[in-house]
Structures are given as C-alpha cells and as structure tokens.
Amino acid sequence: MPPEPGEPLRARALALRNLAARLDRSGAHQLPGLAGVDTWLGPTPQRCHDDLQALRLGMIRSAEDVRHAAVRLEAAADELDAMTAATASR
C-alpha cells in the first residue's frame, strides 16, 4: 500500500516537535540562574542577567511556535488525506 499523501507533512511535524524538545532541554535555559555578579559581560550585572533572561524567554517562545507549526502541518496532512480518500471513493 502506498504511503498516505500527508505522510511527508507528518514527518516534518515530527521533526519540528523533536526540535522543540531539544530547545526545551537546552542548557541555555539555566543561564540566567547561573550568572552572577562575577560572570557578567556588559555594562552591569543586572543588564547581563536581563539579556540572558530575554534570550531564555525567546527560546521558550520559539519552541512554542515550532509546536504550533507542527500542529498546523498535521492538520494539513489530515485534510490532504481526507481529500485523497474522498476522491478515491468516487
């Protein structure tokens, strides 16, 4: 039996979910908590901490964006498969 037409989209969605999981597990999420006054770069320790926190939040948002893209791809795959099935049954 040939693969469903939506399988390439589902494969991309899985790859996006794996990427989001890697972002979630990144050690970069711990950087704001690890940075102290003796480990800063920039005008002030607080500015360094704020920059690290902003980068951490950006990674969290990016992982969520990637997950949403995976959901959209899976929905498109479902639609494609349904249209193909409807056309084949005619």
C-alpha positions in Angstrom: 0.0 0.0 0.0 1.4 3.4 -0.9 2.1 5.9 1.8 -0.6 8.4 2.6 -0.2 11.8 0.9 0.0 13.5 4.2 3.0 11.5 5.5 5.7 14.0 4.4 3.8 16.7 6.3 3.6 14.4 9.4 7.3 13.7 9.1 8.0 17.4 9.1 5.7 17.9 12.1 7.6 15.2 14.0 10.9 16.9 13.1 9.5 20.2 14.5 8.4 18.5 17.7 11.9 17.0 18.1 13.4 20.4 17.6 11.1 22.0 20.2 12.0 19.2 22.7 15.7 20.0 22.1 15.1 23.6 22.7 13.3 22.7 25.9 16.2 20.6 27.1 18.8 23.2 26.2 21.2 24.1 29.0 20.8 27.7 27.9 17.6 27.8 30.0 19.7 27.6 33.1 22.0 30.5 32.2 20.0 33.3 34.0 20.2 31.3 37.2 23.8 30.5 36.9 25.0 34.0 36.0 26.1 36.1 39.0 28.0 39.3 39.5 31.3 37.6 38.8 30.1 36.1 35.5 28.7 39.0 33.6 29.5 40.8 30.4 28.2 44.2 29.5 27.5 47.5 31.3 26.1 45.9 34.5 25.5 42.5 36.0 21.8 43.2 36.0 21.8 44.1 32.3 23.6 40.8 31.6 21.1 38.9 33.7 18.2 40.7 31.9 19.7 39.8 28.5 20.1 36.2 29.4 16.5 36.1 30.7 15.3 37.7 27.5 17.1 35.1 25.4 15.7 32.3 27.6 12.1 33.6 27.1 12.8 33.9 23.3 13.8 30.2 23.3 10.6 29.3 25.1 8.5 31.2 22.6 10.4 29.7 19.7 9.8 26.2 21.0 6.0 27.0 21.3 6.0 28.5 17.8 7.6 25.3 16.4 5.0 23.2 18.2 2.2 25.3 16.7 3.7 24.9 13.3 3.7 21.1 13.8 0.0 21.2 14.8 -0.7 23.1 11.6 1.2 20.7 9.5 -0.6 17.7 11.0 -4.0 19.4 10.3 -2.9 20.0 6.7 -1.9 16.3 6.4 -5.2 15.2 7.8 -7.0 17.4 5.2 -4.9 16.1 2.4 -5.5 12.5 3.4 -9.2 13.1 3.7 -9.4 14.8 0.3 -7.5 12.0 -1.3 -9.7 9.4 0.4 -12.8 11.3 -0.8 -11.5 11.5 -4.3 -10.6 7.8 -4.4 -14.0 6.7 -3.2 -15.8 8.4 -6.1 
